Amino acid sequence: MPERAPEIADLFWDAAVDARQIRHLLREGDELSRRAVVRRLLEFGEWDEIRAFLTLHDIERDLPHLSFRSPEVASFWKEAVAFWRARPR
């Protein structure tokens, strides 16, 4: 069964975007737009949404440049990235 992208409309409540548009912004959008999408996904997305749209590389690339709503969110993602990088493959 092919993996289905989650419904993204609830996550981007203030913009009329679909999964295709989100993928386009992440791959071909300007830096500011891409980072806004990454931040929204990391702050408000569920695991399925985050995994469907972002790679570890995406998160690592943009994480130092993101301003989150709380220091706890930033700390969580920094620790999560460090944990994933430290895991043996």
KEDOKOL-229166 format. One record per residue: residue number from 1; residue in three letters; x, y, z of N, C-alpha, C in turn. Coordinates in Angstrom, 2 decimals. Each point is the difference from the previous one (the first is absolute). Example, Ala and Ser with C-alpha at 12.3 -4.5 7.8 and 13.67 -1.06 7.14 Angstrom:
2
ATOM / i / aa / n_px / n_py / n_pz / ca_px / ca_py / ca_pz / c_px / c_py / c_pz
ATOM / 1 / ALA / 13.19 / -5.69 / 7.80 / -0.89 / 1.19 / 0.00 / 0.90 / 1.20 / 0.00
ATOM / 2 / SER / -0.35 / 1.05 / -0.72 / 0.82 / 1.19 / 0.06 / -0.77 / 1.09 / 0.73
END
This chain:
89
ATOM / i / aa / n_px / n_py / n_pz / ca_px / ca_py / ca_pz / c_px / c_py / c_pz
ATOM / 1 / MET / 0.85 / -1.18 / 0.00 / -0.85 / 1.18 / 0.00 / 0.89 / 1.25 / 0.00
ATOM / 2 / PRO / -0.15 / 0.91 / -0.95 / 0.84 / 1.20 / -0.06 / -0.27 / 0.93 / 1.17
ATOM / 3 / GLU / 1.07 / 0.68 / 0.45 / -0.15 / 0.94 / 1.10 / -0.76 / 1.23 / -0.49
ATOM / 4 / ARG / -0.98 / 0.41 / 0.76 / -0.83 / 1.14 / -0.37 / 0.42 / 1.21 / 0.82
ATOM / 5 / ALA / 0.16 / 1.13 / -0.66 / 0.32 / 1.24 / 0.71 / -1.20 / 0.38 / 0.86
ATOM / 6 / PRO / 0.26 / 0.45 / 1.21 / -1.11 / 0.38 / 0.89 / -0.70 / 1.26 / -0.50
ATOM / 7 / GLU / -1.20 / 0.19 / 0.50 / -0.73 / 1.24 / -0.30 / 0.76 / 1.15 / 0.64
ATOM / 8 / ILE / 0.33 / 0.98 / -0.78 / 0.84 / 1.09 / 0.49 / -0.79 / 1.26 / 0.29
ATOM / 9 / ALA / -1.24 / 0.04 / -0.41 / -0.79 / 1.23 / 0.13 / -0.12 / 0.49 / 1.43
ATOM / 10 / ASP / -0.14 / -0.91 / 0.96 / -0.14 / 0.42 / 1.39 / 1.28 / 0.62 / 0.55
ATOM / 11 / LEU / 1.12 / -0.45 / -0.48 / 1.29 / 0.51 / 0.47 / 0.27 / 1.41 / -0.52
ATOM / 12 / PHE / -0.47 / 0.28 / -1.20 / 0.18 / 1.32 / -0.60 / -1.36 / 0.69 / -0.06
ATOM / 13 / TRP / -0.53 / 0.27 / 1.19 / -1.35 / 0.56 / 0.13 / -0.12 / 1.40 / -0.57
ATOM / 14 / ASP / 1.10 / 0.71 / -0.14 / -0.05 / 1.39 / -0.46 / 0.36 / 0.15 / -1.48
ATOM / 15 / ALA / 0.15 / -1.12 / -0.70 / 0.34 / 0.05 / -1.42 / -0.67 / -1.16 / -0.71
ATOM / 16 / ALA / -0.44 / 0.25 / -1.20 / -0.65 / -1.04 / -0.79 / 1.07 / -0.74 / -0.80
ATOM / 17 / VAL / 0.61 / -1.01 / 0.63 / 1.05 / -0.77 / -0.66 / -0.32 / -1.48 / 0.11
ATOM / 18 / ASP / 0.51 / -0.75 / -0.95 / -0.15 / -1.45 / 0.05 / 1.38 / -0.64 / 0.07
ATOM / 19 / ALA / 0.04 / -1.31 / 0.08 / 1.26 / -0.72 / 0.17 / 0.96 / 0.28 / -1.16
ATOM / 20 / ARG / -0.51 / 0.09 / -1.20 / 0.84 / 0.27 / -1.16 / 0.68 / 1.35 / 0.13
ATOM / 21 / GLN / -0.75 / 1.01 / 0.42 / 0.56 / 1.34 / 0.16 / 1.04 / 0.04 / 1.13
ATOM / 22 / ILE / -0.25 / -0.73 / 1.07 / 0.96 / -0.06 / 1.10 / 1.30 / -0.62 / -0.49
ATOM / 23 / ARG / -0.10 / -1.09 / -0.72 / 1.21 / -0.64 / -0.54 / 0.75 / 0.94 / -0.94
ATOM / 24 / HIS / -0.73 / 0.73 / -0.80 / 0.63 / 0.97 / -0.91 / 0.75 / 1.07 / 0.79
ATOM / 25 / LEU / -0.62 / 0.55 / 1.04 / 0.66 / 1.02 / 0.82 / 1.25 / -0.56 / 0.68
ATOM / 26 / LEU / -0.07 / -1.23 / 0.45 / 1.14 / -0.60 / 0.68 / 1.16 / -0.28 / -0.95
ATOM / 27 / ARG / -0.29 / -0.34 / -1.23 / 1.06 / -0.37 / -0.96 / 0.45 / 1.16 / -0.88
ATOM / 28 / GLU / -0.92 / 0.89 / -0.33 / 0.33 / 1.05 / -0.97 / -0.31 / 1.40 / 0.46
ATOM / 29 / GLY / -0.56 / 0.14 / 1.19 / -0.35 / 1.32 / 0.50 / 1.23 / 0.77 / 0.46
ATOM / 30 / ASP / -0.17 / 1.28 / 0.19 / 1.10 / 0.81 / 0.51 / 0.26 / -0.40 / 1.45
ATOM / 31 / GLU / 1.15 / 0.40 / 0.50 / 0.44 / -0.38 / 1.34 / -1.01 / 0.37 / 1.09
ATOM / 32 / LEU / -0.53 / 1.19 / -0.06 / -0.95 / 0.47 / 1.01 / -1.28 / -0.84 / 0.00
ATOM / 33 / SER / -0.54 / -0.28 / -1.17 / -1.22 / -0.82 / -0.11 / 0.26 / -1.42 / 0.48
ATOM / 34 / ARG / 1.13 / -0.56 / -0.41 / 0.34 / -1.37 / 0.40 / 0.11 / -0.08 / 1.53
ATOM / 35 / ARG / 0.69 / 0.93 / 0.59 / 0.18 / -0.02 / 1.45 / -1.33 / 0.19 / 0.74
ATOM / 36 / ALA / -0.88 / 0.79 / -0.57 / -1.33 / 0.19 / 0.62 / -0.77 / -1.32 / 0.01
ATOM / 37 / VAL / 0.09 / -0.75 / -1.09 / -0.69 / -1.29 / -0.09 / 0.63 / -1.00 / 0.96
ATOM / 38 / VAL / 1.32 / -0.04 / 0.05 / 0.69 / -0.92 / 0.91 / -0.37 / 0.32 / 1.44
ATOM / 39 / ARG / 0.02 / 1.28 / 0.36 / -0.35 / 0.39 / 1.37 / -1.43 / -0.41 / 0.34
ATOM / 40 / ARG / -0.92 / 0.24 / -0.90 / -1.41 / -0.36 / 0.25 / -0.14 / -1.50 / 0.19
ATOM / 41 / LEU / 0.67 / -0.77 / -0.85 / -0.06 / -1.45 / 0.14 / 0.58 / -0.46 / 1.33
ATOM / 42 / LEU / 1.14 / 0.54 / 0.37 / 0.65 / -0.43 / 1.25 / -0.77 / 0.45 / 1.23
ATOM / 43 / GLU / -0.61 / 1.16 / -0.06 / -0.74 / 0.50 / 1.17 / -1.37 / -0.64 / 0.16
ATOM / 44 / PHE / -0.70 / -0.18 / -1.09 / -1.41 / -0.40 / 0.09 / -0.34 / -1.33 / -0.67
ATOM / 45 / GLY / 0.94 / -0.54 / -0.77 / -0.28 / -1.23 / -0.72 / 0.01 / -1.23 / 0.88
ATOM / 46 / GLU / -0.71 / -1.00 / -0.44 / 0.05 / -1.31 / 0.64 / 1.12 / -0.78 / -0.66
ATOM / 47 / TRP / 0.44 / -1.08 / 0.66 / 1.13 / -0.76 / -0.52 / -0.20 / -0.42 / -1.45
ATOM / 48 / ASP / -1.19 / -0.46 / -0.35 / -0.25 / -0.43 / -1.37 / 0.20 / 1.14 / -0.99
ATOM / 49 / GLU / -0.43 / 1.19 / 0.37 / 0.17 / 1.16 / -0.87 / 1.46 / 0.38 / -0.13
ATOM / 50 / ILE / 0.69 / 0.03 / 1.12 / 1.42 / 0.36 / -0.02 / 0.77 / -1.00 / -0.85
ATOM / 51 / ARG / -0.22 / -1.29 / 0.22 / 0.71 / -1.04 / -0.76 / -0.37 / 0.01 / -1.48
ATOM / 52 / ALA / -1.22 / 0.39 / -0.32 / -0.42 / 0.01 / -1.40 / 0.66 / 1.13 / -0.79
ATOM / 53 / PHE / 0.36 / 1.09 / 0.68 / 0.48 / 1.17 / -0.72 / 1.47 / 0.34 / 0.23
ATOM / 54 / LEU / 0.57 / -0.42 / 1.11 / 1.36 / 0.42 / 0.33 / 0.93 / -1.19 / 0.18
ATOM / 55 / THR / 1.25 / 0.22 / -0.38 / 1.04 / -0.97 / 0.29 / 0.82 / 0.53 / 1.16
ATOM / 56 / LEU / 0.83 / -0.85 / 0.55 / 0.90 / 0.44 / 1.06 / 0.90 / 1.12 / -0.52
ATOM / 57 / HIS / 0.45 / -0.13 / -1.23 / 0.82 / 1.06 / -0.60 / -0.76 / 1.33 / -0.05
ATOM / 58 / ASP / -1.26 / -0.02 / -0.38 / -0.81 / 1.23 / -0.03 / -0.03 / 0.66 / 1.37
ATOM / 59 / ILE / -0.23 / -0.80 / 1.02 / -0.09 / 0.54 / 1.36 / 1.34 / 0.56 / 0.44
ATOM / 60 / GLU / 1.06 / -0.75 / -0.23 / 1.34 / 0.47 / 0.38 / 0.40 / 1.29 / -0.70
ATOM / 61 / ARG / -0.34 / 0.10 / -1.26 / 0.35 / 1.18 / -0.79 / -0.67 / 1.26 / 0.55
ATOM / 62 / ASP / -1.26 / -0.10 / 0.34 / -0.76 / 1.19 / 0.37 / -0.11 / 0.26 / 1.49
ATOM / 63 / LEU / 0.21 / -1.00 / 0.82 / -0.19 / 0.14 / 1.44 / 0.74 / 1.19 / 0.62
ATOM / 64 / PRO / 1.27 / 0.24 / -0.34 / 0.70 / 1.13 / 0.62 / -0.61 / 1.37 / -0.34
ATOM / 65 / HIS / -0.81 / 0.06 / -1.03 / -0.56 / 1.27 / -0.48 / -1.46 / 0.21 / 0.40
ATOM / 66 / LEU / -0.58 / -0.94 / 0.73 / -1.42 / 0.08 / 0.32 / -0.24 / 0.63 / 1.36
ATOM / 67 / SER / -1.03 / 0.81 / 0.08 / -0.44 / 0.59 / 1.27 / -1.31 / -0.68 / 0.40
ATOM / 68 / PHE / 0.06 / -0.77 / 1.07 / -1.18 / -0.72 / 0.46 / -0.75 / 0.80 / 1.05
ATOM / 69 / ARG / -1.21 / -0.42 / 0.29 / -0.86 / 0.71 / 0.95 / 0.49 / -0.16 / 1.43
ATOM / 70 / SER / 0.84 / -1.00 / 0.25 / 0.54 / -0.17 / 1.34 / 1.38 / -0.64 / -0.08
ATOM / 71 / PRO / 0.83 / 0.25 / 0.99 / 1.32 / -0.63 / 0.02 / -0.08 / -1.53 / 0.12
ATOM / 72 / GLU / -1.08 / -0.49 / 0.61 / -0.17 / -1.44 / 0.15 / -0.14 / -0.70 / -1.36
ATOM / 73 / VAL / -0.69 / 0.62 / -0.92 / -0.16 / -0.59 / -1.34 / 1.35 / -0.06 / -0.69
ATOM / 74 / ALA / 0.75 / 1.08 / 0.06 / 1.33 / 0.03 / -0.62 / 0.90 / -1.06 / 0.64
ATOM / 75 / SER / -0.02 / -0.10 / 1.30 / 0.81 / -0.97 / 0.72 / -0.38 / -1.42 / -0.37
ATOM / 76 / PHE / -1.30 / -0.27 / -0.10 / -0.46 / -1.33 / -0.39 / 0.59 / -0.41 / -1.34
ATOM / 77 / TRP / -0.10 / 0.89 / -0.99 / 0.47 / -0.35 / -1.34 / 1.51 / -0.12 / -0.07
ATOM / 78 / LYS / 0.72 / 0.82 / 0.74 / 1.46 / -0.14 / 0.04 / 0.39 / -1.35 / 0.60
ATOM / 79 / GLU / -0.65 / -0.38 / 1.07 / 0.30 / -1.29 / 0.63 / -0.42 / -1.16 / -0.90
ATOM / 80 / ALA / -1.13 / 0.13 / -0.66 / -0.47 / -1.07 / -0.90 / 0.98 / -0.21 / -1.15
ATOM / 81 / VAL / 0.47 / 1.06 / -0.60 / 0.96 / -0.10 / -1.11 / 1.29 / -0.65 / 0.50
ATOM / 82 / ALA / 0.49 / 0.43 / 1.16 / 1.23 / -0.59 / 0.55 / -0.19 / -1.49 / 0.27
ATOM / 83 / PHE / -1.16 / -0.38 / 0.51 / -0.29 / -1.41 / 0.27 / -0.01 / -0.81 / -1.30
ATOM / 84 / TRP / -0.70 / 0.50 / -1.01 / -0.08 / -0.72 / -1.28 / 1.37 / -0.12 / -0.66
ATOM / 85 / ARG / 0.80 / 1.03 / 0.10 / 1.34 / -0.03 / -0.59 / 0.92 / -0.98 / 0.73
ATOM / 86 / ALA / -0.20 / -0.16 / 1.31 / 0.86 / -0.86 / 0.80 / -0.36 / -1.49 / -0.12
ATOM / 87 / ARG / -1.19 / -0.29 / -0.49 / -0.43 / -1.39 / -0.11 / 0.83 / -0.74 / -1.04
ATOM / 88 / PRO / 0.47 / -1.18 / 0.32 / 0.70 / -0.79 / -1.01 / -0.96 / -0.45 / -1.10
ATOM / 89 / ARG / 0.51 / -0.10 / -1.18 / -0.87 / -0.38 / -1.13 / 0.15 / -1.45 / -0.33
END
